Amino acid sequence: MSMTRTTCPYCGVGCGVLAGADGTIKGDPDHPANFGRLCSKGAALGETIDLEGRLLHPKVNGADADWDTALDLVAQKFRAAIAEHGPESVAFYASGQLLIEDYYVANKLMKGFIGAANIDTNSRLCMASSVAGHKRAFGTDTVPGIYADLEQAELIVLVGSNLAWCHPVLYQRIAAAKAARPGMHVVNIDPRRTATTDLADMHLQIAPDGDIALFNGLLAHLADTGQLDAAFTKNHVNGAPVAIDAARASDPSQSGLTPQELANFFDLWAQTKRVVTVYSQGVNQASCGTDKVNAILNCHLATGRIGHPGAGPFSVTGQPNAMGGREVGGLANMLANHLELDNADHRQVVQEFWDSPTICTKPGLKAVDLFEACAKGKIKALWVMSTNPAASLPDSDGVSAAIAKVPFVVTSDIMEKTDTNDLAHVLLPATGWGEKDGTVTNSERRISRQRAFLPAPGSTRPDWKILSEVAARMGFGDAFDYQKPADIFAEYVALDKAASHIARDLDLSIFADADYARLIPTQWPRDDHRFFANGRFFHPDGKARMIAVTAPILAKPRFTLNTGRNRDQWHTMTRTGKSARLCAHLAEPYVEVNPIDAAELGVTPGALMTVESIYGRAILRALVTSRVAQGQLFAPMHWTRQCTTSGTVNSITTPRVDPFSGQPALKSNAVTVQVYEAKWYGFLACINEPDPQTPYAAIARTQTGWQVELASAKTPSDWETEARHLSGQAGGDASIQTDPATGNTRVAITQNGQITALLFAAPIPVVVSRTTIVDMIGTETPPLAALAGRSPSGRPDVGATICACFNVGRNTLLAAVENGAHSVAALGETTCAGTNCGACKPELTALLAQAHLPMAAE
């Protein structure tokens, strides 16, 4: 079978993938980002490329339309808004899921032909604070290092980064390096104990937003103990004395760490020359995110630990093309090709190259501001591309209301039903991963091809083509007459050449003569290049700048909510939610709560909790764990209104933003919590897609159909009617069991001798083997046996999924332990668990510890 070399569409690691049209997925052993490794999400890509739920034809006001009708309407509405209200009355909201070519065309249309800068992206939620911090320190948005530094470092400091779950392949590269060089140290700085913590020699459980106090303390320690590189700072850095004075004025105890923890970390950092500091959303997603970034950069600049093998700060991005979006100017405050929007000379170069009638002269609206402008009636036409802001932005209920106020909303997407699409007037069907061609840039500045290996379904079109056709209808056809993605990439590279006289980090000359069809993964400006080893930066004087930052005075609400990601899910689950095995690990929205807090709140096993802020509320399953400290909560952000009635976490989060970057503070939200008092709880498995309307419902895919967790404060008067309504089963026969003593009710619905729905309800959280119940859907199990909750075939219950890569359940692992598999390696040999992406290894370690067995040497 023919396999196509392409690139994974998930995180910013940028893993190479070998993909087949039949859904076969393998890691590309020749790709320098992953060398054949894939995480659970990447390995399951073949399970997400079906056409179920796809948007295959244009829709106007909910009705099918042809392309000409839809595109004519989009162009007419945008032209009319611009004519009546000016170019700043329209906006694009784009995505790190777009390819470089898509991003480039959108940016060109908005900034060079419409003449406003109102194009922003969901990458604003991911790495905007890193961009701002880099530009303040270096003069450009430059990631200095490369992935190889992770293998060459003596000390890796992971700050606000659950690498094991969010960037699993990089985590495995570090784990392999540490195994090969046991002298390597890893420090994990995070308010939570995460799967990543298991790799660390030191876990610093800082207070939320305690990072500046910690790194200011480190800088002061380095200065006070003579650990600075005086020659480097004298010759290559401005602002060191002021930054050090500000650091000395900080109180390191505001980090929430003990004096001994601080001393241990400071000494380790000071005594280790090759230090890589890897940071991610725990740093960026804060109202002081840019200052956090600069506090980290200050320590590397002050010691000259930057630009050398195994030394430097390293921002890892959350999306496959977040870096590419930055390169082509996809943010509202940037121009294409790392040129400055507020620099008249830069604007002139771009306008002359584009031969455009106008050029934006001031920054546009950043993401949160953009949707606030929608709420105030300032945006008359909005185009959302390949993202779901009604679910992913903070205060998502407010964002949804804001989108609903916009007179004309168009979305281009691969899925028909999303929280945002439900608010749009026009839906434009885009090709998705596996169907479109283009390029993406990963976190180490490596540009790789995404290649099509599937035909474009229905009448879908690539985003760049849709944008170009709208541009033509707006009167700009000559400038957007692209025939293929290679034409756009060539123009992007040519613009870089046209601006080559302007000192910048971006240098695409290596791609000038590249064969686009055969393009191999390539870093700019050249492979294995580290920036700043020569001490030359991109401020006008060639020096870097250390920035004086002050640690914020931290508020101390009774409960602080931190948000993030799950191991096996991605963003708002439009792709990963299609995979039954990815849904099996953690199948419903939950909130982690410390055991002491849980006891005070009266949380019992399986309880639901109401989490509320001034913006909204959510009902989430309580997960009692010491991974979070007292007073702190954690909830993942993946669930949308499409798969839960009340578990949308961004209904709670604050739209407060960093003043420099505009990035929202998604990691520290003041909330109140209480137990949700349900009259009944339920578990439903069914063959049809359900549409439950209970106050709490969470839907997930299974191998046999669907499963739903349920709860309500009102008990149904007729359980058969309720079961039929919940499962969408009007026909068939129903069997019902009730137990007046316990209040338990069980309903089975059969059609043509097959079980098509099973509902288990009780006045307390339902205790039943979910995998056994799910496996009976579609079988000819007798209804009475099904209602007993036990498989009549005697097939063992594998238990809750631990390893999604190989679909290995907890009970299977426990049986392996009983049979002598007393180490993680032995469990891997016996069950395959942990032998692919390795993200489940911390859970395997915990399972062995719970079994009270001596750990065998790995």
C-alpha positions in Angstrom: 0.0 0.0 0.0 1.2 3.5 -0.9 2.0 5.7 2.1 2.2 9.5 2.0 4.7 11.5 4.0 2.8 14.3 5.9 2.8 16.1 9.2 0.6 15.5 12.3 -2.1 18.2 12.7 -2.0 18.3 16.5 0.6 20.0 18.7 3.6 22.2 17.8 6.1 19.3 18.0 5.4 18.8 14.3 5.7 15.0 14.1 6.2 13.3 10.7 3.5 10.8 9.8 3.2 8.1 7.2 -0.4 7.9 6.2 -2.4 5.6 4.0 -5.8 6.2 2.3 -7.2 3.2 4.3 -6.5 5.0 7.6 -3.1 3.3 8.3 -1.0 5.7 10.4 2.7 5.3 11.3 5.3 7.6 12.6 7.8 8.7 10.0 11.2 7.4 11.1 13.0 9.9 8.9 11.4 13.0 10.3 13.8 14.8 12.7 11.1 16.0 15.0 9.9 12.6 16.1 12.1 9.9 14.4 9.0 7.6 14.1 7.4 8.3 17.5 3.7 9.2 17.7 1.5 10.1 20.7 -1.9 8.5 21.3 -3.6 11.2 19.3 -1.3 11.0 16.4 -1.5 7.2 16.3 -5.3 7.4 16.2 -5.5 9.8 13.3 -6.8 7.1 11.0 -9.9 6.8 13.2 -10.8 10.5 12.7 -10.8 10.8 8.9 -14.3 9.5 8.2 -17.0 11.8 6.9 -19.5 11.5 9.8 -20.5 15.0 10.8 -18.5 16.6 8.0 -19.6 19.9 6.4 -19.6 18.8 2.7 -21.5 21.6 1.0 -22.0 25.3 1.5 -25.0 26.4 3.7 -26.7 29.7 3.8 -29.0 30.3 6.7 -29.1 26.6 7.4 -30.1 25.6 3.8 -27.8 23.9 1.2 -26.4 26.4 -1.3 -24.0 26.3 -4.2 -20.5 27.8 -4.0 -21.3 30.8 -6.2 -24.3 31.8 -4.1 -22.4 31.4 -0.9 -19.2 33.2 -2.0 -21.2 36.0 -3.7 -23.0 36.6 -0.5 -19.8 36.7 1.6 -18.1 39.1 -0.7 -21.2 41.3 -0.9 -21.7 41.5 2.9 -18.0 42.3 3.5 -18.0 45.0 0.7 -21.2 46.5 2.1 -19.9 46.7 5.7 -16.6 48.3 4.5 -18.4 50.8 2.3 -20.8 51.9 5.1 -18.7 51.5 8.2 -15.1 51.4 7.1 -12.5 48.5 6.9 -12.3 48.2 10.7 -15.9 47.0 10.8 -14.9 43.6 9.5 -12.7 40.9 11.0 -11.2 37.5 10.5 -10.5 35.1 13.3 -8.1 32.4 12.2 -6.4 29.3 13.6 -3.1 27.5 14.1 -4.9 24.6 12.3 -4.5 26.6 9.1 -1.5 26.0 6.9 1.1 28.6 6.1 -0.5 29.1 2.7 -4.0 29.7 4.1 -2.7 32.0 6.8 -0.7 34.0 4.2 -3.7 34.6 1.9 -6.0 35.6 4.8 -3.4 38.0 6.2 -2.7 39.5 2.7 -6.5 40.0 2.1 -7.2 41.7 5.4 -4.1 43.8 5.9 -3.2 44.7 2.3 -6.5 44.9 0.4 -9.2 45.4 3.0 -6.8 47.7 4.8 -7.3 46.9 8.4 -5.4 44.6 10.8 -8.5 42.9 12.3 -7.2 39.4 11.8 -6.3 37.5 14.9 -6.1 33.8 15.7 -6.7 31.2 18.4 -2.9 31.2 18.7 -3.4 34.4 20.7 -4.6 32.0 23.5 -1.5 29.9 23.2 1.8 31.8 22.7 1.2 35.5 22.3 3.0 36.2 25.6 6.0 34.4 24.3 5.9 36.5 21.1 5.8 39.7 23.2 8.5 38.5 25.6 10.8 37.5 22.7 10.3 40.9 21.0 11.1 42.8 24.1 14.2 40.8 24.9 15.6 40.0 21.4 14.0 42.5 19.1 12.2 39.8 17.2 10.0 36.8 17.9 12.8 34.3 17.9 12.9 30.8 19.4 16.6 30.5 19.9 17.0 26.7 20.3 16.3 23.4 18.6 15.0 20.1 19.8 18.5 18.6 19.9 19.2 20.9 22.9 16.8 18.7 24.9 19.2 15.8 24.5 22.3 17.9 25.1 21.2 19.7 28.2 22.5 18.9 31.7 19.5 20.5 33.3 16.0 20.8 31.8 13.6 23.1 33.6 9.9 22.5 32.6 7.8 25.5 33.6 4.0 25.4 33.3 4.3 22.6 30.8 2.7 19.1 31.2 4.9 17.8 28.5 4.0 14.2 29.0 0.4 14.9 28.0 0.6 18.0 25.8 3.8 17.3 23.9 4.4 13.6 24.5 7.0 13.0 21.8 9.3 15.7 23.3 8.7 14.2 26.7 9.9 10.9 25.4 13.0 12.4 23.8 13.8 13.9 27.2 13.1 10.6 29.0 15.3 8.7 26.6 18.1 11.2 27.1 17.8 11.0 30.8 17.9 7.2 30.7 21.1 7.4 28.6 22.7 10.1 30.8 21.4 9.6 34.4 23.4 12.7 35.4 20.9 14.9 33.6 18.5 16.7 35.9 14.9 17.6 35.3 13.0 20.1 37.3 9.2 20.4 37.0 7.7 23.8 38.0 3.9 23.5 38.2 1.1 24.1 40.7 -0.1 20.6 39.9 1.6 17.2 40.2 1.2 16.0 36.6 2.3 13.0 34.6 5.3 15.1 33.7 6.3 15.3 37.3 7.2 11.6 37.3 10.3 12.3 35.2 11.5 15.1 37.5 14.2 15.0 40.1 12.6 18.0 41.7 9.0 19.2 41.6 8.4 22.8 42.6 4.7 23.2 43.4 4.5 26.9 43.1 1.5 29.1 43.8 -0.5 30.0 40.7 1.3 32.9 38.9 4.3 32.5 41.3 6.7 32.2 38.4 8.0 35.8 38.4 8.8 35.7 42.1 10.7 32.4 41.5 12.8 33.6 38.5 13.4 37.0 39.9 14.7 35.2 43.0 16.9 33.1 40.8 18.3 36.2 39.0 19.0 37.9 42.3 20.8 34.7 43.6 22.9 34.5 40.4 23.9 38.2 40.8 24.6 37.9 44.5 26.7 34.8 44.2 28.8 36.0 41.3 27.3 33.6 38.8 26.6 36.2 36.0 28.5 36.3 32.7 29.8 39.8 33.1 31.5 39.9 29.7 28.4 38.7 27.9 26.1 41.2 29.6 28.5 44.1 29.0 29.0 43.4 25.3 25.6 42.0 24.3 22.9 43.0 26.8 21.3 46.2 27.9 19.2 46.7 31.0 20.9 44.2 33.3 21.5 46.5 36.4 17.9 47.6 36.4 16.5 44.1 35.9 18.7 42.8 38.7 17.6 45.6 41.0 14.0 44.7 40.3 14.7 41.1 40.9 16.3 41.8 44.3 13.2 43.8 45.3 11.1 40.7 44.8 10.2 38.4 47.6 10.9 34.8 46.4 8.5 33.4 49.1 5.7 34.8 47.0 6.4 31.8 44.7 4.8 29.7 47.4 7.9 27.6 47.9 9.9 27.0 51.0 13.4 28.5 51.6 14.9 25.0 51.2 13.1 24.4 47.9 14.3 27.8 46.6 17.9 27.2 47.7 18.0 23.8 46.1 16.7 25.1 42.8 18.9 28.2 42.7 22.0 26.2 43.5 21.2 23.6 40.8 20.6 26.2 38.2 23.7 28.2 39.1 26.0 25.2 39.1 24.8 23.8 35.7 26.1 25.4 32.5 23.9 23.6 30.0 20.3 24.6 31.0 17.3 24.5 28.8 14.1 26.1 30.2 11.1 24.7 28.4 7.9 26.7 29.1 4.4 26.6 27.8 0.8 27.6 28.7 1.4 27.8 32.5 3.7 30.7 31.7 1.8 32.3 28.7 -1.8 32.1 29.9 -1.6 34.7 32.6 -2.4 38.4 33.1 1.4 38.7 33.7 2.4 36.2 31.0 4.8 38.5 29.1 6.6 39.4 32.3 6.9 35.7 33.2 8.5 35.1 29.9 11.0 37.9 30.4 11.8 36.8 33.9 12.9 33.5 32.4 14.8 35.1 29.5 16.5 37.4 32.0 18.2 34.5 33.7 19.5 33.0 30.5 20.7 36.4 29.2 22.4 37.3 32.4 24.5 34.1 32.3 25.0 33.9 28.6 23.2 30.5 28.6 21.6 31.0 25.2 22.2 29.9 21.7 24.6 27.1 22.7 24.1 23.4 22.5 22.0 22.3 25.5 21.4 25.9 26.7 18.6 28.4 26.2 15.0 29.3 26.8 12.5 27.2 24.7 8.9 28.1 24.1 6.9 25.1 22.9 3.7 25.9 20.9 0.4 24.2 21.2 -0.7 23.9 17.6 0.8 22.5 14.4 1.2 25.9 12.7 1.2 28.4 15.6 4.8 29.2 14.6 3.9 29.5 10.9 1.1 31.8 11.8 3.5 34.1 13.5 5.8 34.0 10.5 3.2 35.1 8.0 1.8 37.8 10.3 -1.4 36.0 11.4 -1.7 38.1 14.6 -3.4 41.5 14.7 -0.2 43.3 15.7 2.2 41.8 13.1 2.9 42.1 9.4 3.9 39.1 7.2 7.5 37.7 7.3 8.4 39.1 10.8 8.0 42.7 9.7 6.7 45.3 12.0 3.2 46.7 11.5 4.0 49.9 13.3 7.1 50.6 11.1 6.3 52.7 8.0 9.3 51.4 6.1 8.2 47.8 6.7 4.7 48.6 5.7 6.0 50.2 2.5 8.0 47.1 1.6 5.0 44.8 2.0 2.6 47.1 0.2 4.9 47.5 -2.8 5.5 43.8 -3.0 1.8 43.0 -2.8 1.0 45.9 -5.1 -1.9 46.5 -2.9 -4.2 49.5 -2.9 -3.8 50.1 0.8 -2.0 48.8 3.9 -3.1 48.7 7.6 -1.4 51.4 9.6 -2.3 50.3 13.2 -2.7 47.1 15.1 -6.1 45.4 14.9 -8.2 43.9 17.6 -6.7 41.0 19.5 -8.9 37.9 20.2 -10.6 38.9 23.4 -10.9 42.6 22.3 -12.3 41.4 18.9 -15.2 39.6 20.5 -15.8 42.4 22.9 -16.1 44.7 19.8 -18.6 42.2 18.4 -20.7 42.5 21.6 -20.6 46.3 21.3 -21.9 46.2 17.7 -18.6 47.5 16.2 -18.0 44.4 14.0 -20.5 44.1 11.1 -19.0 41.1 9.3 -17.0 38.3 10.9 -15.2 35.4 9.3 -14.1 32.5 11.6 -11.7 30.0 10.0 -11.0 26.5 11.3 -11.6 27.3 15.0 -14.4 27.4 17.6 -14.2 30.6 19.6 -17.7 30.1 21.1 -16.2 27.2 23.1 -12.5 27.9 23.3 -12.3 31.6 24.4 -12.7 32.6 28.0 -16.2 33.7 29.0 -17.5 31.5 26.2 -21.1 32.2 27.0 -20.4 35.9 26.6 -18.5 35.2 23.4 -21.4 33.2 22.0 -23.7 36.1 22.8 -21.3 38.5 21.1 -21.1 36.4 17.9 -24.9 36.3 17.8 -25.0 40.1 17.7 -22.8 40.3 14.6 -25.1 41.1 11.5 -23.2 38.7 9.3 -21.1 35.7 10.4 -19.4 33.2 8.0 -17.3 30.2 9.1 -15.1 27.9 7.1 -14.8 24.6 8.8 -14.6 20.8 8.2 -17.4 20.0 10.7 -21.0 21.1 10.3 -22.0 21.2 14.0 -19.9 23.3 16.3 -20.8 25.8 19.0 -19.6 28.6 16.6 -21.2 27.2 13.4 -24.5 27.1 15.2 -24.3 31.0 15.3 -23.2 31.5 11.7 -25.2 32.7 8.7 -23.0 31.0 6.1 -21.0 27.8 6.4 -18.2 27.1 3.9 -16.9 23.5 3.7 -13.2 23.3 3.9 -10.9 20.4 3.2 -9.2 18.9 6.3 -6.1 17.1 7.3 -5.3 14.4 4.8 -7.2 16.2 2.0 -5.2 19.4 1.6 -1.7 20.4 0.7 0.6 23.0 2.3 3.2 23.6 5.0 3.4 24.1 8.7 6.2 25.3 11.0 6.9 23.5 14.3 8.3 24.8 17.6 11.9 24.6 16.5 11.3 26.6 13.3 11.1 23.5 11.0 8.9 23.8 8.0 7.3 20.5 6.9 4.8 19.5 4.3 1.3 18.4 5.0 0.3 16.3 1.9 -3.1 15.1 0.7 -3.6 11.3 0.7 -7.4 11.4 0.5 -9.7 13.0 -2.1 -11.5 16.2 -1.2 -15.0 15.0 -0.1 -18.2 16.5 -1.4 -17.7 20.0 -2.6 -15.1 21.0 0.0 -12.3 23.4 -0.9 -9.0 24.4 0.7 -9.1 27.5 2.9 -6.6 29.4 0.6 -8.9 28.7 -2.4 -12.0 29.9 -0.5 -10.2 33.1 0.5 -8.9 33.8 -2.9 -12.3 33.4 -4.5 -13.9 35.8 -2.1 -11.0 38.2 -2.7 -11.7 38.0 -6.5 -15.4 38.8 -5.9 -14.3 41.8 -3.8 -12.4 43.1 -6.8 -8.8 41.9 -6.0 -8.7 38.9 -8.4 -5.3 39.6 -10.0 -3.5 39.6 -6.6 -5.1 36.3 -5.6 -4.9 34.3 -8.8 -3.2 31.3 -7.2 -3.4 28.0 -8.9 -1.9 25.8 -6.2 -0.3 26.0 -2.7 3.2 26.1 -4.2 2.4 29.4 -5.8 1.6 30.9 -2.4 4.6 29.5 -0.7 6.8 30.8 -3.5 5.3 34.3 -3.0 5.9 34.0 0.8 9.6 33.2 0.2 9.9 36.0 -2.4 8.5 38.6 0.1 11.2 37.5 2.5 13.8 38.2 -0.3 12.2 41.6 -1.0 12.6 42.5 2.7 16.1 41.0 3.0 17.7 44.5 3.6 15.7 44.7 6.8 17.5 43.1 9.7 15.3 40.3 11.0 15.7 36.7 12.2 13.4 35.2 9.5 15.5 34.1 6.6 13.7 31.8 4.1 16.5 31.9 1.5 17.1 28.2 2.0 13.7 27.6 0.4 14.3 29.9 -2.7 15.1 27.0 -5.0 13.3 24.2 -3.1 11.2 21.7 -4.9 7.8 22.2 -3.2 6.5 18.7 -4.1 9.6 17.1 -2.6 10.2 19.5 0.2 11.8 17.7 3.2 11.4 19.0 6.8 13.8 22.0 6.9 14.6 24.6 9.6 15.1 28.2 8.8 17.5 29.8 8.4 19.3 26.4 8.0 19.2 23.1 9.7 20.6 22.8 13.3 20.9 26.5 13.6 20.8 28.2 17.0 20.3 31.9 17.3 22.3 34.3 19.4 25.4 32.1 19.9 27.4 35.1 18.5 25.8 37.6 20.9 24.1 39.4 18.1 20.4 40.3 18.6 17.9 42.2 16.6 17.4 45.4 18.4 18.8 48.4 16.4 22.0 48.3 18.5 22.4 44.6 18.1 22.0 43.9 21.8 19.5 42.0 23.8 17.5 43.7 26.6 16.9 42.4 30.1 13.5 43.6 31.2 12.8 44.7 34.8 9.7 42.8 36.0 7.8 42.9 39.2 6.1 39.9 40.8 2.4 40.5 41.1 0.6 40.6 44.4 -1.3 37.3 44.3 -4.9 37.2 45.2 -5.9 34.3 47.4 -9.5 33.3 46.7 -10.8 30.3 48.5 -10.7 28.3 45.2 -8.6 29.0 42.1 -9.4 27.1 38.9 -6.6 26.1 36.5 -7.5 24.8 33.1 -5.6 22.7 30.5 -5.7 19.6 28.4 -6.2 15.9 28.6 -3.7 13.3 27.4 -5.9 11.9 24.6 -8.0 14.9 23.5 -7.4 17.9 21.4 -8.9 21.4 21.6 -12.7 21.1 21.3 -12.7 17.4 20.2 -14.1 17.9 16.7 -11.4 15.4 15.6 -10.3 13.4 18.6 -13.9 13.0 19.8 -14.5 10.7 16.8 -12.1 8.1 18.2 -13.6 5.7 20.6 -10.3 4.7 22.2 -9.3 8.3 22.7 -12.6 8.9 24.4 -12.2 5.9 26.7 -9.4 7.3 29.0 -11.3 10.2 30.5 -14.8 10.2 29.0 -16.5 13.2 30.7 -15.7 16.7 31.9 -14.2 16.6 35.4 -12.6 18.8 38.0 -9.6 17.8 40.2 -10.1 18.6 43.9 -7.8 18.1 46.8 -8.9 15.4 49.3 -9.0 17.9 52.2 -11.2 20.3 50.2 -13.3 17.4 49.1 -14.0 16.4 52.7 -14.9 19.9 53.7 -17.3 20.2 50.7 -18.9 16.8 51.4 -17.7 15.3 48.1 -18.5 11.6 48.0 -17.1 9.1 45.3 -18.6 9.9 41.9 -20.1 13.2 43.0 -20.7 16.1 40.7 -19.6 19.6 41.6 -21.0 23.0 40.5 -18.1 25.3 39.7 -19.1 28.9 39.3 -17.6 32.3 38.5 -19.0 35.8 37.8 -19.1 34.7 34.1 -20.9 31.4 34.3 -21.1 27.9 35.8 -20.3 24.3 34.9 -21.2 21.0 36.4 -18.2 18.6 36.5 -17.4 15.2 37.8 -15.3 15.5 41.0 -11.9 13.7 40.7 -10.5 13.7 44.2 -6.7 13.7 44.0 -3.6 15.1 45.8 -2.3 16.1 42.4 -3.8 19.6 43.2 -3.0 21.6 46.3 -5.6 22.7 48.7 -7.6 25.6 47.4 -6.7 24.7 43.8 -8.8 23.0 41.1 -8.0 21.8 37.7 -10.4 21.1 34.8 -9.7 20.3 31.1 -11.2 22.6 28.4 -12.2 20.2 25.7 -15.9 19.6 26.2 -18.3 21.8 24.1 -22.0 22.3 24.0 -22.1 19.6 21.3 -21.1 16.9 23.8 -22.1 18.2 27.3 -25.1 20.1 28.6 -23.2 21.8 31.4 -19.5 20.9 31.3 -18.1 23.7 29.2 -15.2 25.0 31.3 -14.7 28.2 29.4 -18.1 29.3 30.6 -16.3 30.0 33.9 -12.9 31.4 32.8 -12.1 35.1 32.9 -11.4 37.3 29.9 -8.7 39.2 31.8 -5.7 39.5 29.5 -2.0 40.3 29.7 -1.6 44.1 28.9 1.3 43.5 26.5 0.3 40.4 24.6 -3.5 40.3 24.9 -3.3 36.7 25.9 -6.1 35.7 28.4 -5.4 34.4 31.9 -6.8 30.9 31.7 -4.7 29.4 34.5 -6.0 31.2 37.6 -9.7 31.9 37.9 -11.5 32.7 41.1 -14.4 30.4 41.5 -16.9 29.0 44.1 -17.7 25.3 44.3 -20.3 23.2 45.8 -21.7 19.6 45.4 -24.4 19.3 42.8 -27.4 17.7 44.5 -28.8 15.3 42.0 -32.0 13.3 42.5 -30.7 10.6 40.1 -27.6 9.7 38.2 -27.4 7.6 35.1 -25.2 5.8 32.6 -26.6 5.2 29.1 -25.1 3.2 26.3 -26.8 3.3 22.9 -26.4 2.6 19.2 -27.9 5.9 18.0 -26.3 9.3 18.6 -28.1 10.7 21.7 -29.4 14.2 22.4 -29.9 14.3 26.2 -31.3 17.5 27.8 -30.7 16.6 31.4 -28.9 19.3 33.6 -25.8 17.2 33.4 -24.9 15.0 30.4 -21.6 14.1 28.9 -21.5 12.2 25.6 -18.6 10.1 24.3 -18.0 7.8 21.3 -17.6 4.1 21.9 -16.7 1.1 19.7 -20.4 0.2 19.6 -22.0 3.6 19.4 -22.3 6.1 22.2 -22.2 6.4 26.0 -23.6 9.2 28.2 -23.1 10.1 31.8 -26.3 11.7 33.2 -27.6 13.5 36.3 -30.7 15.5 37.1 -32.3 17.3 40.1 -35.7 15.9 38.9 -36.7 12.2 38.8 -38.6 11.1 35.7 -42.1 9.9 36.1 -41.8 7.2 33.4 -38.4 5.6 33.0 -39.2 3.8 29.7 -40.2 7.2 28.2 -37.0 8.7 29.6 -34.8 5.9 28.2 -36.4 6.2 24.8 -36.0 10.0 24.7 -32.4 9.9 25.9 -31.3 7.2 23.4 -33.4 8.3 20.4 -35.1 4.9 20.4 -38.8 5.4 19.6 -39.3 1.8 18.5 -38.3 -1.7 19.7 -39.1 -3.5 22.9 -38.3 -2.2 26.4 -37.4 -4.3 29.4 -37.4 -2.6 32.8 -36.1 -3.6 36.3 -36.7 -1.5 39.4 -35.6 -2.0 42.9 -37.8 0.0 45.3 -35.4 -0.7 48.2 -32.4 1.0 46.5 -34.3 3.2 44.0 -32.3 1.7 41.1 -33.8 1.4 37.7 -32.5 -0.4 34.6 -33.9 -0.2 31.1 -33.0 -2.3 28.1 -34.3 -1.6 24.6 -34.0 -4.2 21.8 -34.7 -4.1 18.1 -34.7 -7.2 16.0 -33.2 -9.2 18.8 -30.2 -6.8 19.4 -29.6 -4.6 22.4 -29.8 -1.0 21.1 -29.9 0.9 24.4 -29.1 0.3 28.1 -29.9 2.8 30.8 -28.8 2.4 34.4 -30.2 4.9 36.9 -29.8 5.3 40.6 -30.2 7.9 43.4 -26.4 7.8 43.8 -23.6 7.7 41.2 -24.0 4.5 39.1 -21.5 1.8 39.8 -21.4 -0.5 36.8 -18.7 -1.7 34.4 -18.9 0.8 31.6 -16.9 -1.3 29.2 -19.1 -4.4 29.8 -22.3 -2.3 29.2 -20.9 -0.6 26.1 -19.7 -3.9 24.6 -23.3 -5.4 24.8 -24.7 -2.7 22.5 -25.5 -4.3 19.1 -25.2 -7.9 20.5 -28.0 -10.4 20.9 -27.5 -10.5 24.7 -30.8 -11.4 26.4 -32.3 -8.3 28.0 -32.4 -9.8 31.5 -28.7 -10.7 31.3 -27.9 -7.2 29.9 -29.8 -5.6 32.8 -27.7 -7.6 35.2 -24.6 -5.7 33.9 -22.5 -8.8 33.3 -21.4 -10.1 29.9 -23.1 -13.4 29.3 -20.2 -14.5 27.1 -17.9 -14.5 30.1 -15.5 -12.1 28.4 -13.4 -10.4 31.0 -14.0 -6.8 31.9 -10.8 -5.0 30.8 -11.6 -2.0 33.0 -11.1 1.7 32.5 -8.6 2.5 29.7 -5.1 3.3 30.8 -3.2 3.0 27.5 -5.1 4.6 24.7 -2.5 3.7 22.1 -3.1 -0.1 22.5 -6.5 0.1 24.3 -5.3 -1.5 27.5 -7.6 -1.4 30.5 -6.8 -1.2 34.2 -8.1 -4.8 34.9 -5.9 -6.2 32.1 -2.9 -4.5 33.7 -3.8 -5.7 37.2 -4.0 -9.3 35.9 -0.5 -8.8 34.3 0.8 -7.6 37.7 -0.7 -10.7 39.4 1.1 -12.8 36.8 4.5 -11.3 37.6 4.7 -8.1 35.6 6.2 -6.0 38.4 7.7 -3.1 36.4 6.6 -0.7 33.8 8.9 -2.4 31.3 7.4 -5.8 32.2 3.8 -4.4 31.8 4.9 -3.1 28.4 6.2 -6.5 27.3 3.1 -8.3 28.5 0.4 -5.9 27.4 2.1 -3.3 25.1 1.0 -0.6 27.4 3.4 2.3 27.5 5.5 1.1 24.5 4.3 3.7 22.0 4.0 7.3 23.1 4.7 6.5 26.8 2.3 9.1 28.1 0.6 6.4 30.2 3.8 5.4 32.0 3.1 7.6 35.1 -0.3 5.8 35.4 1.4 2.4 35.1 3.9 3.5 37.8 1.0 4.6 40.1 -0.8 1.3 39.4 2.2 -0.7 40.5 2.6 1.5 43.6 -1.0 0.9 44.5 -0.4 -2.9 44.2 2.2 -2.5 47.0 4.8 -4.4 45.0 8.5 -3.7 45.0 9.5 -2.0 41.8 11.8 -3.9 39.6 14.7 -2.0 38.1 13.9 -0.7 34.6 
